[in-house]
Amino acid sequence: MWFYTLVTPLLNGILITSRNATYEEKTKAAQLELKKRLEKQNLELLDNRAFLGNLFKSISHVVMHFKSIRDKNNAIIDFEILFVNDKINPITSDIPSEIKNKKTSEIFPGIFNDGVFENLVQAIETQTPITYEVPYYENGYEQWFKATAIKLGDGVTVTTVDITEEKKKSDQLIQLNERLSVQNTIFADAERLAATGSYIWDIDDDVSELSDNYYRLLGCEPNEFKLSFKTYRSFIHPDDLQEYDKKGLEIAKNKRIEEHTYRIITKQGNVKYLKTNGQFIKKNNKTVVVGVVQDVTDVVEFENKLKQSNDNLKFQNTFLEDAEVLGKMGSFRVNTTNNSSEISDNIYRMLDCKPHEFAPTPKAYFTFVHPDDLSNFKKNINKILVSKTFKPFRCRIITKNETVKYFKFTGHFDTYNEDEYLFGLIQDVTDDIKAEAFLKLKNRELTRSNAELESFNRVASHDLQEPLRKLQLFVSRIEDREGDQLSEKGTVYFGKIKNAVTRMQALISNLLTYSRIDSTKKDFEKVNLNQTLDKVKDDLADRIKEANAFIIADKLPKIKGVVFQVEQLFTNILSNALKYKSTNKAPKVQIVYKKVSASELPKHIIKESKKYHRISFIDNGIGFDSKHSKKIFEVFQRLHQKTEYSGTGIGLAICEKIVENHNGYIFAKGEVGVGSEFVVYFPA
């Protein structure tokens, strides 16, 4: 223990005072120790300060320390600058010693406008470091700084680094990325508009990258699946797989891509044509294929349609050329705007020339016109060009081989691509002219023949029948007056004479009927065939009764015709049925009716009506061999001897002519010993 003793002299002695000094001594010792430590710390601080000073001088950052200035409500309203290093010069022209202890509002007034002040306050109040970027403008020059604010005491330490170059590069990169983004957007839109897609194919790893629109071309959503050669192969049209595999091997082997087209089947099952091309490039030290595909479905389909149209056009041109040759005609086209003209190959041939042997000009063509027709030919052409109306005309032509032909010209005007054209047709009507001349000759001969036939009719109806009537009269008188005196043989001869005269009269009558059928075509009227049948049955009543015959008929229609001719038709057919009856059974005739379509008529005949009345006369007589089914309708044709059955051999020929006169048809078929069937068709 330590004690302090104080001896003080007094009058009567001394005063001794003593106190315990142990604590004081310890305190002095502690203070001495503290002083030594403080001196040491001061030395260290001086060293540290020198170190920090050198450090702040050596680093490139701006270092500042601000002390908070608060109002009466303890809110930070400004800062006092306590420290800045000498790197402050790029920010301000003031030197550090001049701005120390000044307010930030004086030195850096802009921090209250660009958000820096708020960042400093936030760093202090939240005690959280804050990093921010801030631009600084001086003398028209822009600088960018990146600052970090850290709370220190009731202030904030700010370190700032110049990022102007980085910012420029960053801005350039951002601009580049923006341009790339725009370009990618444009490229993507262009792909969609152009129906194209792009790809990168790593052959070694069999990995592919497709553009979004490539997926769409496949009918898929972008990036719907990872693509490889195998998965893409599933889209290839089965008919193109072999060629696709072959192309893939060639590409991998030769490192070369040639443009080619193939078909795919999309996810939705639609068939598309894709055209692809590409090239090999280096990427990340690997050789890859970059390429594009284009949906050319519309182009291929258009080309196919165009090819088909061209093929059809070629066929039509060939057909037209053949038709021109067969029809002995040719076509021409004259551009009246520029006076150019074209003619088809067959016009050259019609002139006995080779195609394109001469230029198709009016002057060249005039040389082929017959001299006697040239003047009228030119007049017709001029009239057509002036009136713009083509009235057909004919003229004679002398070909290269000096053959005279008749040509007929027809045409019309039209406008094409604002030019006026004359389109026309030239037809070789030489054969028609000759046919017309021949027809006129035949018409004259027919007129003469008709006159002679009319004369024959008059002769037959009077001059020929009059001697027959007298002959029959005299034969009858001889039989009546001298018959008893005739020998048996004479009686037989007279009987034959009577039969011959009767047959001759019937023949002349039938011939007159046959020759007069055509002259009554104009007398068509409604004919009720039921009434016709009743009248004919009345006329044949005695023969029907004598033969004990049966006639059964369906209800028959009404037709347009000549009454007495139709009656003649029914009479002749029924008379034949009664005449050629079987000897061992009663005659039976069945008349069957049905309305039929033209398609039910025999195929070899020309149908002039859509519907027909079919009337069948079926008998059970002696019949005939069907091989004679056409022969029996010929004039004077008989299947039996005159001694067996009477007749002139004209009856069925008359039937055929009557039916033809009514624009109908008649057919016959039979079977010996069974019967016959006559089928008549009248237009309905």
Secondary structure by P-SEA (a helix, b strand, c coil): cbbbbbbbbcccbbbbbbbbaaaaaaaaaaaaaaaaaaaaaaaaaaaaaaaaaaaaaaccbbbbbbbbbbcccccccbbbbcccccccccccccccccccccccccccccccccaaaaaaaaaaaacbbbbbbbbbbcccbbbbbbbbbbbcccbbbbbbbbaaaaaaaaaaaaaaaaaaaaaaaaaaaaaaaaccccccccccccbbbbcaaaaaaaccccccccccaaaaaaaccccaaaaaaaaaaaaaacccccccccccccccbbbbbbbbbbbbbbcccbbbbbbccccaaaaaaaaaaaaaaaaaaaaaaaaaaaaaaaacccccccccccccccccaaaaaaaccccccccccaaaaaaaccccaaaaaaaaaaaaaaacccccbbbbbbccccbbbbbbbbccccccccbbbbbbccccaaaaaaaaaaaaaaaaaaaaaaaaaaaaaaaaacaaaaaaaaaaaaaaaaaacccccccaaaaaaaaaaaaaaaaaaaaaaaaaaaaaccccccccccccaaaaaaaaaaaaaaaaaaabbbbbbcbbbbbbccaaaaaaaaaaaaaaaaaaccccccbbbbbbbbbbccccccccccccccbbbbbbbbbcccccccccccccccccccccccccccccccaaaaaaaaaaaacbbbbbbbbcccbbbbbbbccc
